Each structure stands twice: as C-alpha cells, then as structure tokens.
Amino acid sequence: MADFLHLLDKPEGWTSHDVVARMRRVLGERRVGHAGTLDPFATGLLLVAEGRATALLHALSLLPKRYLACARLGVATDTQDRTGVPLRTTRTLPSRQAIESEVERLRGLTMQRPPLYSAVKVRGERLYKAARRGETLEAGERPIRVYEIAADVESLPDLTLDLTVSRGTYVRTLAHDLGEALGCGAHLISLRRTQSGPFSVERALTPLPSRGIEASEYRANAVLPSHAVPHLPRAALEEEEARGVRHGRPPRLGPERVTLGPLSVPLPPGGAAWPTALFAPDGALLALAQISPEGVRLLRVFP
C-alpha cells in the first residue's frame, strides 16, 4: 500500500470530489481523501491523501490557507460570487482610501455566518440544497481569523486581495461583507488557493487527464507522512515503545519528551490543541496521539 500526501492544482470547474475521484482511478487506490474543500469555480492547491496518509487529513485541514482573490465592487449576488444572480448594482464606488481602510478592518478575529449557497449542514441538510428550493436555512456564526491581508486597488472596480485565513473561512463571504461595509456591494469573481500551511501550489501537479500524468509521477512528487506534519508537536520513541504502538498500546510519555515541530502554525479559532506526532527510531511517523495529564491516547496508528 502506498501512503502519500499529494499536492494537486485543482482546475476551474472541478469539484474537490472530482479531483479525489480522478486520483482514485489513476492511483488504483480507493482510500483517497482531501483536506480543505474548494468551490468549483476556484482553483489552486488541494491536499489529497492516499492510503493510510488519509489519517492525517483532519490535522491538515486545520492549517491556515493563503488565497489570491479578486472581488468586484458595485455588484452583489445571491451566492456572493460570480456564479450567482445579481441582487443590486451600484455605479458609484467609495474612494481608494475608504476601501483600503475597510479591507484592513477584516484583519483579526471575527465571526462569520456561512453563505446560504454552501455545503454546511443545518438540521441534517446542506444549505445550498435548501437555497435552490427557495428556502432559507441559516447556519450559526462561527469564529474565523484573517491573519494577513493586502489589497491592490489599482484596477477598480476589481479589487485584488492576497490573504491568509483560518480553516472554515469563506473568502466570498469576506468579499460580500466588505461590499456591505462599503455600501456598494461586492462579489467574488476569482479565487485561487496558493498555500496551505507549509505546502505551496508551486509544487502541485494537475489532475487533468489531458496532461497524461501517471501514478508513478504523482507518487514521485508526493510528500511522505513523516514530512507532512512539520506543524505538529512530536515525540521520538524507543524501539520497545514503537513496537507497543504498532500493536495499539500507548507509550508512557510526559510533556518533557514532547518538542515543538520545525514549523510554528496557529490553531484555528476554537481549536483545542494539535495532536502529537509519534516517531519511530528510524524517523517514520508511527501515530498521532493526544497527550494529557491522564496519559496518552492514540488517535491514529500507521502500521
């Protein structure tokens, strides 16, 4: 069994599930999943795990993500992006100074309500399914954080944003809320994910069949599980401890044996704690664990 983390550049028009389905066929592996959904009209980095590396997807989904987005001021749509129906149009735009000031206000911790056309579930139903029937189901607000944001106002009414945000942030909702704050309305016309934690789209391969990339090339470009978690705290095990973990027995570990990973990454708002990565003496990733005063609980074990 091959256990890898693949960096894919999702094409426009594909769903994240389309990418997973394509990789299942190419790799000949049913156990394939992704971290961090991208809307069909968006492009860019999608983390796709193969084999037992799928056990890393939850920890990878918590990583902050960087986007290059373009919002069009003066038009608000029902989906908050260019796939929707215009709700209102405004010809007069605020000054550049006012726009830059409101963009800066987006920085930091805030609450965001998922858009009506999203895959968030309310009472067991996806919001977008209810919206397509003309019904309104609203999800509760959730905390998000905008870590970094910069705006280019040289091509108005199109406003380019380079931003890094926490997990679960809807960039199209940020664009919509910016338009509301400015009084002119806005919607997202393009979105590209350029980075997820330490992983960059510059290293990603396309899943497009026309490129003819085979499983061997995808795996040669992939990341090993042991290299996929530089953001997690870690502990190195002795051989006897590693043998026990392989059989599902948690080791006795105190906080003095846990060190920080080489990459410092903030948890998303509301995140309790990163899991701890347990490594074998040869450097292989053995398990993810939760370490507390009560002891060690194995979350995932990589045989």
C-alpha positions in Angstrom: 0.0 0.0 0.0 1.3 3.5 -0.9 0.9 6.1 1.8 1.4 9.7 0.4 0.2 13.2 0.6 -0.3 14.6 -2.9 -0.3 18.3 -3.8 -2.8 18.9 -6.6 -3.7 22.1 -8.5 -7.5 21.9 -8.8 -8.7 23.1 -12.2 -11.6 25.6 -12.6 -15.0 23.8 -13.0 -13.9 20.7 -11.0 -15.3 19.9 -7.5 -12.9 18.7 -4.9 -14.6 15.4 -5.1 -13.9 15.3 -8.9 -10.2 15.5 -8.0 -10.5 12.7 -5.5 -12.4 10.5 -8.0 -9.7 11.2 -10.6 -6.9 10.3 -8.3 -8.6 7.1 -7.2 -8.6 6.0 -10.8 -5.1 7.0 -11.6 -3.6 5.6 -8.4 -5.7 2.4 -8.3 -6.5 3.1 -4.7 -9.9 3.5 -3.2 -8.6 5.1 0.1 -8.2 8.6 -1.1 -9.5 11.8 0.5 -8.8 15.6 0.6 -8.4 18.4 3.1 -9.9 21.8 2.6 -12.7 21.9 0.1 -12.5 24.3 -2.9 -15.6 25.6 -4.7 -15.9 24.5 -8.3 -15.1 28.0 -9.7 -12.0 28.2 -7.5 -8.6 26.8 -8.5 -5.4 26.0 -6.7 -3.9 23.8 -4.0 -5.8 20.8 -2.8 -4.2 18.4 -0.4 -5.1 14.8 -1.4 -4.0 11.9 0.8 -3.6 8.3 -0.4 -3.7 5.1 1.7 -3.0 5.4 5.4 -2.0 9.0 4.9 -5.7 9.8 4.9 -5.5 9.6 8.7 -3.6 12.9 8.5 -6.4 14.8 6.8 -8.0 16.2 10.0 -4.7 17.7 11.2 -4.0 19.0 7.7 -7.5 20.6 7.4 -6.7 22.8 10.4 -3.8 24.5 8.6 -4.2 28.2 7.7 -4.7 28.8 4.0 -3.5 31.6 1.7 -5.6 32.8 -1.3 -5.3 35.2 -4.2 -8.8 36.6 -4.7 -10.5 39.1 -6.8 -13.7 40.9 -5.7 -15.8 43.1 -8.0 -17.2 46.1 -6.2 -20.5 47.5 -7.1 -22.5 44.3 -7.7 -23.8 41.9 -5.0 -25.0 38.4 -5.9 -27.1 35.8 -4.1 -24.2 33.3 -4.0 -21.6 36.0 -3.1 -19.6 35.0 -6.2 -19.8 35.2 -10.0 -21.9 32.1 -10.3 -24.9 33.8 -8.7 -27.7 36.2 -9.8 -27.1 39.9 -9.3 -29.2 41.4 -6.4 -28.2 45.0 -6.8 -25.8 47.2 -8.7 -24.1 50.4 -7.7 -22.2 52.7 -10.1 -20.6 55.0 -7.5 -17.7 53.4 -5.7 -16.0 54.6 -2.4 -12.6 56.2 -2.5 -9.4 54.1 -2.6 -8.6 55.3 0.9 -12.0 54.1 2.2 -11.6 50.7 0.5 -8.2 50.2 2.0 -9.4 51.2 5.4 -12.3 48.7 5.3 -10.0 45.9 4.0 -7.8 46.5 7.0 -10.8 46.1 9.3 -11.1 42.5 8.0 -7.9 41.6 9.7 -8.0 39.7 13.0 -10.6 37.5 14.8 -14.2 37.9 13.9 -17.5 36.0 13.5 -18.7 34.8 10.1 -22.0 33.2 9.0 -21.6 30.6 6.2 -23.3 31.7 3.0 -26.7 30.2 2.0 -25.1 28.6 -1.0 -22.6 26.4 0.9 -22.2 22.8 1.9 -22.7 23.5 5.6 -25.4 21.3 7.1 -28.3 22.7 9.2 -30.6 20.1 10.7 -29.1 17.5 8.5 -29.5 19.3 5.2 -26.9 21.2 3.1 -27.6 24.9 2.9 -27.3 25.0 -0.9 -29.9 22.4 -1.4 -32.5 24.4 0.6 -31.5 27.6 -1.2 -32.0 26.0 -4.6 -35.6 25.2 -3.5 -36.1 28.8 -2.5 -35.9 28.1 1.3 -33.7 29.9 3.7 -31.7 27.9 6.3 -29.2 29.9 8.2 -26.2 28.4 10.0 -24.9 30.0 13.1 -22.0 32.3 13.2 -18.6 30.8 13.7 -15.2 32.3 14.7 -12.7 32.9 11.9 -9.4 34.8 11.8 -7.8 36.7 9.0 -4.1 36.5 9.7 -2.8 38.6 6.8 -4.5 40.7 4.1 -3.3 43.1 1.4 -5.3 44.8 -1.2 -4.5 46.1 -4.7 -6.8 49.0 -5.6 -5.2 49.8 -9.0 -7.9 48.1 -11.1 -11.2 49.1 -9.6 -13.9 48.1 -9.6 -11.9 44.8 -9.4 -10.2 44.6 -6.1 -7.3 42.0 -5.7 -6.8 40.5 -2.3 -3.9 38.5 -1.0 -5.0 37.0 2.3 -4.2 34.2 4.8 -7.1 32.9 6.8 -8.1 30.2 9.3 -9.9 27.0 8.5 -13.5 27.4 7.6 -13.3 30.9 6.3 -15.4 31.7 3.3 -13.5 34.2 1.2 -16.6 35.0 -0.9 -18.4 36.0 2.3 -15.4 38.3 3.2 -15.9 39.9 -0.2 -19.6 40.2 0.3 -19.2 41.7 3.8 -16.6 44.1 2.5 -19.1 45.3 -0.1 -21.8 45.7 2.5 -19.4 47.7 4.8 -18.5 50.0 1.8 -22.2 50.4 0.9 -21.6 49.4 -2.7 -22.0 45.6 -2.6 -19.4 43.2 -3.9 -19.0 39.6 -5.1 -16.0 37.3 -5.7 -15.1 36.8 -9.4 -12.0 34.6 -8.9 -10.3 32.6 -6.1 -7.0 30.7 -6.1 -5.5 28.9 -3.1 -1.8 29.4 -3.2 -0.8 27.8 0.0 -2.0 25.5 2.8 0.3 25.7 5.8 3.8 24.9 4.5 2.6 23.5 1.2 2.6 25.6 -1.9 0.7 25.3 -5.2 4.0 25.9 -7.0 4.9 22.3 -6.3 1.4 20.9 -7.2 0.6 18.7 -10.2 -2.6 19.0 -12.2 -5.2 16.1 -12.2 -6.2 17.0 -15.8 -6.3 13.7 -17.8 -5.0 15.6 -20.9 -1.6 16.0 -19.2 -1.2 12.2 -19.1 0.4 12.2 -15.6 0.7 8.6 -14.3 0.6 7.2 -10.8 4.4 6.9 -10.6 4.9 10.6 -11.3 2.3 11.7 -8.8 4.0 9.5 -6.1 7.4 10.8 -7.0 6.1 14.3 -6.4 4.2 13.4 -3.2 5.1 14.0 0.4 5.8 11.2 2.9 3.6 11.2 6.0 6.7 11.8 8.2 7.3 15.1 6.2 3.6 16.1 6.1 3.3 17.2 9.7 6.1 19.8 10.4 3.5 21.8 12.3 2.7 19.2 14.9 4.5 18.7 18.3 6.4 15.5 18.3 8.0 12.8 20.4 10.7 10.2 19.4 10.0 6.7 20.7 12.4 4.0 21.8 12.2 0.7 19.9 10.2 -1.1 22.6 7.7 1.8 22.8 7.4 1.9 19.0 6.7 -1.9 19.0 3.9 -1.3 21.5 2.3 1.5 19.5 2.3 -0.7 16.4 0.1 -3.1 18.4 -2.1 -0.4 19.7 -0.5 0.1 23.1 0.1 3.8 24.0 3.5 4.7 25.4 4.2 6.4 28.7 5.1 9.9 27.7 5.5 13.0 29.8 5.4 16.5 28.5 9.2 16.7 28.9 9.6 14.3 25.9 7.4 16.4 23.6 9.1 19.0 21.4 7.7 21.6 19.0 7.7 20.8 15.3 10.0 22.8 13.0 7.1 24.9 11.8 5.1 27.1 14.1 1.4 27.3 12.9 -1.5 28.8 14.8 -4.6 26.7 15.5 -7.8 27.9 14.0 -10.2 29.8 16.4 -11.8 27.3 18.7 -9.1 24.6 18.1 -8.3 22.8 21.3 -4.8 21.5 20.6 -2.7 20.0 17.9 -2.2 16.2 18.1 1.3 15.0 18.9 3.1 13.0 16.2 4.9 9.9 17.5 8.0 8.9 15.5 9.8 5.6 15.4 13.6 5.4 15.9 14.1 5.3 12.2 12.2 8.6 11.7 9.0 7.1 10.4 5.7 8.5 11.5 4.0 5.9 13.8 1.0 7.5 15.2 -0.9 10.7 16.1 -1.7 10.9 19.8 -3.4 13.1 22.4 -1.2 13.7 25.5 -2.8 14.9 28.7 -2.2 14.6 32.4 -4.3 11.5 32.3 -2.0 9.8 29.9 -1.6 9.1 26.2 -4.5 8.3 23.9 -3.7 7.0 20.4 -5.8 8.8 17.8 -4.3 7.2 14.6 -1.8 4.5 14.2 0.3 3.9 11.0 1.2 0.2 11.0 
